[in-house]
Amino acid sequence: MLTIPQKMERIGSAREARDRSRWYVAVGLSVVALTLGGCASGNAAEDGADSFTVALIEPDLTTVPLMEAVDQLNDDGYDIDIVELAEPELAIEGLAKGDYAISAEATSPALIAIEQGAPIRIIADVIGNQWAVYGAEGVESCEDLVDRPVGIFSEGAVATAMVKEWVAEECAEGEPDYLVIGGSDVRAQALLTGQIDATALEIADVVTLAETTDADFTTVVDFGMALPDLHPQTVYANADFLTDSPEAAQAFVDALIEIHTSINDDPAYLVELAVKHLGAEDDATQQEIAQAYVDAGLFDAAALTPENVQSTIDFFTEAGVVGDLKAEDVADLSFLP
């Protein structure tokens, strides 16, 4: 029986940490409490325009550009700290209180917090929609999955919402038999061994499997193409920081855009950053993942527009995550070119 290497497990755990957003209803409740208690302490701005903190959740290959942006700004005279946290709700609470100036994670918990009155605004993109449904041999369409086992991470995960929207649109004869399995490495193992017929995975997961096993999955639906205006992972900031330190915010966004441009010009640069910031190996798997990201056009910090921000909101509204929100209420895109 094939097994997934430890490398796949490490990559999967980082990605599932991001997809563990589960819409984070708990975030909304905690932010309500913070808001009622006068949460915004303004620390992010009070520390000075050149000094602030960036909170990241279990950094992986998609967030090393942000880590490099911090390094570059520090070289230019800024004093920026990176705090690594285990859960998105911790970053959201820190942003709401002003303990952190910037974070980058799943979009949905930020939207929940903003709806509850948290002073947070989306300012740039982290990475495009890299999810797709991969199936076993012979699975080519949604209809092939009706009443068949499909693995999901959790009922409330972002990827699950994408899968279920696709099923609602494309499966006229019924729906799959959803099985909550857990991490991407476990779901991939289940797909490899025939325990499930399909599951949602990210590009890095599939490239890693192709490089380390004889896996040959079929792409049933690419959500980057099916849901091009959905941006599930974005950069957001404390609103007071944006008002009080606009030059610092602009410098950070500019650096991120330039780093993304450099990655698109040369995917090897992403591998270089992974080695520098994550201690990753410069091997064939990392190189193939970087090339896959660039080929899919996923790195574009300036990709957000009022229209696709609204489309992202609408997706989460239809999924029952948030209510009636407008792009201008949740995003400040003035820092983008």
N, C-alpha and C positions, 0 to 999 in steps of 0.2 A: 504494500500500500504506500502510495506517495505521501511524503510529509512536506510541510512548508518549512523552509529554513528559518533560523532565528532572525535573519535579516528581514524576512517578510513580516515576522511577528513584531519587530521593532517599528517598522514603517507603519504597519497596521495599527498599532497601539496609539501612535501619534495622531493618525487620521481619525480614529474612532473617538479620541478625546475631543476632537473638533466636532464630530457628528453627535457627541453626547449632549448636544444642546437641548434635546428633548423639549424644545420650545422654552424651557426654563421658566415655567410658571413660578417657581420659587424665586427667581430673580425679580419678577414683577412684584411679588409680595414683599420682598426685602426692600426693594426700591421705594415702594409705597411708604413703608415704615421710615425709611431714610428721609424721604421727601417731607413727610408730615413732621419729622423731627428737625427740619431745617438742615438737610444733609450737606449742602454745598459749602464746604469750608474754604474753598478757593486756594488750597495749598498749591495746586499745580501752577497757578499764576503768581502767587505770593513769593515763590522761591526765586523769581526773577525770570526775565525773558529768555536768558541763556541757560537756565537750569530747569530740567523737568525729568519725569520718569515715564518710561514706556513699559507697559505690561504685556507680556506674551504668554500664551498658553501652550506648554509643552512644544517648544519650537521644532519645526521640521523643515523640509526642503522648500516649502512654500513661503515660509516666513524668514528665511535667511536674508532676503533682500532688505527687510526692515532692520535686521541686526546690523547689516552692513551700512545702512543709512545712518544709524546711530554712531557707528565707528567713524564714518566720514565727517559727520557734524562735530563730533568730539575733537577730531583732528583740526577742525576749523575754529576751535575755541569754545564750543558749547560744553556744557556739563550735564550729560544725559546718562541716566542709569537705566538698566534693563532689569525688570523684576519678572522672574519666571513663575507662573502660577499653575496650579493643577486643574482648575475649573474655570470656565468662562464667567460664572456668576461672581467670582471674586474680583475679576477685572472690572466687571460692570459696576459693582458696588464701589470699588476704588475710584473709578471714573466719576460716578455720581457724587462722591464726597470730595472730589478734587485731589485725592491722594496721587492719582495717576493722570497724566496729560493725554496720553495716546494709548490705544490698544488695537489689536487686530485679531478678529476671531469671527465666529459664525454671526451672520447678520441678524438672525431671528432674536437672540436675547437682547441685542441692542434695541431692536424695534419694540420689544415688550417693555423695556425700561423707559424708552422715550414716551411711549403711550402712557406710562404711569407718572410722567412728569420729570424724569431724570434729565439733567442738563448734559445731554450727549448728542453729538452730531456725526453722521457719516461723512468722511472727507475724501476717501480714495478707495480703490479696489486692491485686494490682496492677490487674488487669482480668479480666473474665470471658472465657469461651471465645468468641473472635470469628472463628474459622475457619469457612468453609463451602466446599463444592465447587460451582463454577460451571461450567455447560456451554454448549456451542454450541446454536444453534437446533435443536429437536427432541430434545434430551437431557433426559429427564424423570425417569429412574430409574437405579438401578445396572445393571439389565439392559441398558439402552441403551448401556452402556459396555463390555460384555463383548467382549474382543478388540479394543477400540478404544484409540487412543493417549490416555493421561492423563499430564499433566506433573506431576512432583514435583521438589522442591528437592534432596533427597538421600534415599538409602535409610534413613538413620537419623534424619531430621528428625521433630519432634513431629507436624507436620501429616500427614506420610506415615503415621505410625502410626494416626492417626485415620482416614485414608482406608482403610487396609488393614483396620482393624477393621470399618468400615462395609461394605466389600466382603464380608468374611467372613460378616457377618450378613445381608446383603441380596441378594447375587448368587448365586443357586442354579445358574446355568448356566455359571459360569466367572469370570474376572477380567479387568480391563483389561490393556492392554499399557503398562506403566509406562515412561516416558521421563524420565531425569534431565536437566533443562533448566537449573536454576539459579534465579536471582533472580525475584521475583514479576513484575517488569517484563518480563522475557524470556518468562516463561510466559504472561503476559497477552497479549503480542504474538503468541505462538504460537497462542493461543486465538482472537484476533481474525482472524488470517490463515488459520485452518483447518488448521494443522499438528497441533493436538491437539484432542480433543473435550471435554476438561474439565481442570480443575486446582483445587487448593485455594488460596484467597486470603483475606486478611483484609478486614474492612469498609472500612478506609481505602483499600486498593488499589482496590476496586470503585467506591467513591464517586469517587475521583480519576479513574478511567477514564470514569465516567459524565459527569463535569464537563468533561473535556478531550478526549473522543473521542465517536464515535457508537456506542460499545459497548453492546450489549444482551444481557447474559448471563442465563441461567436459573439460579436457585438450585436445585441438585439435592438437596442436603442441608445444613441449617444445624446445625453441630456444637454451637452454643450451645443448641439445642433437643434434638438427638439425644444429646449427652453433657453434660447440664447440671451434673453433679457433678464434671466434670473441670476443674481449675483449673491451666492450663499455665503461668501466670506469677504468682509470689507474692513477697511481701516476706519476707526471712529475715535473721537476726541472729546474731552471735557469742553463744554461750550464756553465757559469762562476763560479757559486757556486760549481758545481761538480768538476771543474778543480782546484779551489783555496782551497776548503774545503772538500777534498775527505773523510777524516776521519769522519767528522760530517755527511756527506751524508751516509756513510757506517753504522754509528751508528744508524741512523734513520731507514734505511732499515732493519738492523738486528733486531731492536726492533719490527718493524712491523711484520716481519716474525715470531718472537717468540710469539707475541700476537695472531696472526692467529693460530699458533700451539696450544696454550693454549685454544682457543675457540673450535677448533676441538676436543680437548681432553675432554672438558667439556662445552657444550653449555650454561650452567648457567653463565659462565664467561662473555659471551656477554651481557646477561641481567644485570649482575652486572655493566658492563661498561656503559650500556644505562642508568641505574639509576644514576650513578656517573656523566656522562657527559651531559646527556640530561634531567635529571630530570624525566625519565620515571618511570612508575609503574612496580614493579616486580609482574606481574600477569600472568594468563594463556596464554593470547595472546602473550605477549613478549616471554614467554618460548617456545610456539609453533613455533613462527617465528624463534627464535634462533635455535631450533632443525631442522627446515626445511632447513635453510641455511647450517647447518653442514651436514645433510643427502644428500644434493645436491652437497657437496664438493665445495662450492663457495668461501670460504675464503682460499686463497693461494697466498700470496704476491709474492712468487717466481715462479708463474705459467708461466710468460712470457718467450718465446724463440724467437730466430730470425724468426723461421718459423711461429709461430702464430701471431707475430707482423706484419709480411708481409701479412698474411691472413687478419688481421684486416684492414691494409692499403688497400688491394685489395677490400675488401667489400665496403669501403668508396669511392674508385675510381670508382667502378662499379655503385655506387649510384650517381655519379657525384659531389661528395663533394670535392675531391682533385684530383690532376693529378698523374703523375708518380713519386712515392716516393719509396725509399728502406728502409728496416728496419734499416740498419746501419746509415741512415740519420736522423732518428727520435728517436731512442732509444739508451740508454747506459745501457746495461744489465750487466755491469761488477760488479755491486754491489750485484748481486744475486748469490747464491751458485751454 
